């Protein structure tokens, strides 16, 4: 360690980093913690970088080395809210931070405190203790943490003010307090001498997992020379121990600061027992021969636990990708139910104070009917809803005398679903036999409940926005198109994905008189509420100006002036067609929109390329020319947006040409069928690159009396 009096030519940042190390070690020992880490905040990008740690396994330190202040992690929340955060045990961690609890499924309490100075946060300190389940951090420990945290904050702030801020290393450093403050030159020899006199084998691993001590008995049991182990990571020196099960036993001992044990078989088949005793830093291994009576039950059990954790981490990843409430329901049914070895599940939501079954598995129709319409119990009320566990029917009815039929189930877990701070439902897991919920299982189920409620909240908000989008979209697009003598019409709109139902594509058909139809198609930039509002403004403006009897070019010019004034940062492509059914001509004006395609009765099709002006919303003085096109009887005019012709990586002009090549509407071919065929030909949903709007107009026989 660098001392202030020994700084010499060492840069100020290095001195500050060394002092930070000393303060971290002081914090860990002063409060009786067994692990700690200090983070430095980069104020520019809101990134917390772990500068150093004590008692944290190297792999764990790397996994948590960088966090954003917006991340769902204790240290990030402490910095965001500028307060000390205390989590007394893994159940508290699971309820507040389910993803973190699944990644660190060990017994320990946790405190996180921001390092503040001059009203700003400069980093964070995190400390861990062997769990005692305390609901509050003792005042004495809080005062010590506040004092050390304040000194750390001042140190970081002053280093920054001098222009020499502490810059975290590429990888967090794992400190060794023993090496930093060595007890004496003969301490190691004394330890080896004492341990070598014992019949068991002993090894000590430091905070990096490297072997620092190995007795002769241990070397003999491990069938390896001490020189081949010292200074190397234990699992690398002995490849047959390089297994997630054994790694988890070592990591659990360090993080929970509790002894752990596992068995492993040497390559020659001999079974050994490993007992891990944590110290600060590192862990001491006691190695003895194990009874060998067939299968390694302890090892298999450990492996099952690790496999279960792996399954739950996969569940967390899958839930993070879930979009709708039905996605969440399917994942709970397919993954949570078998992982918990439960026999039934139900997702219940609240509707006007009563239960409604969204989905279920393992319950019969009569059982589900008993849920529907039942008043929501107190267990589901309040912002602080917590998981509830009932190991038998007696326990359930003692807590909820109003509970109805149990459907043959005899144990339950109720995991609350919360959105926007209020209870919106419950995930119910049920077992067909009485079930004892131990601390490990309660913590894991609490973590699952936290993951499910986070996913369900996202899905619930998504579904509500989706419903709003559908309502808004249906109100902005015409519900029915007007009928004209001598004109057949078909229209389609297909969003890019279910999540993009507020699109910018629009179409319209306007009755100007019995023989004059105004057809509109356009594409507003963006897929959000602003795009939807602009789409509504464009449709309304075009209708108003078209009804005034102006030419198509003038309709677009007036609409452009309005949109430029109201929403100058968004642009709109638009094609307006005044279709004169009496004269069989179409008057077209385009504001940067794709050219229409005219399908002739003979079976060929041609691309109509009218003079095109600027997109609407760019230049208020832009002008738009009007082009006249003859439309013979039986001809079909196709107006469309780019989603119908765009191909990922392809040229847009090639897409338009491909549309014209396959656009051969026969006189007797239904326009609705033709529209469906064109939409289908545009590709499956996952291949689309944009919304698609399509408006087909076919000139039929002349109206009677014309």
Buried (B, 14 or more C-beta within 10 A) or exposed (E): EBEEEEEEEEEBBBBBBBBBBBBBBBBBBBBEBBBBBBBBBBEEEBBBBBBBBBBBBBEBBBEBBBBEBEBBBBBBBBBBEEEBBBBBBBBBBBBBBBBBBBBBBBBBBBBBBBBBBEEBBBBBBBBBBBBEEBEEBEEEBBEBBEEBBBBBBBBBBBBBEEEBBBBBEEEBBBBBBBEEEEEEEEEBEEBBEEBBEEEBBBBBBBBBBBBBBBBEBBBEBBEBEBEBBBEEBBBEBBEBBEBBBBBBBBBBBBBBBBBBBBBBBBEEEEBBBBBBBBBBBBBBBBBBEBEEEEEBEBBEEBBEBBEBBEBBBEBBEBBEEBBBBBBBBBBBBEBBBEBBEBBBBBBBBBEEEBBBBBBBBBBEEEBBEBBEEBEBBEBBBEEEBEBBBBBBBEBBEEBBEEBEEBBEBBBBBBBBBBBEEEBBBBBBBBBBEEBEBEEEBBBBBBBBBBBBBBBBBBBBEBBEBBEEBBEBBEEBBBEEBEEBBBBBBBBBBBBBEEBBBBBBBBBBBBBBEEBBBBBBBBBBBBBBEBBBBBBBBBBBBBBEBBEEEBBBBBBBBBBBBBBBEEBEEBBBBBBBBBBBBEEBBBBBBBBBBBBBBBBBBEEEBBBBEBEBBBBBBBEEEBEBBBBEBEBEEBBBBBBBBBBBBBBEEEEEEEBBEBBBEEBBBEEEBEBBEBBBBBBEEBBEEEEBBBBBBBBBBBBBEBBEEE
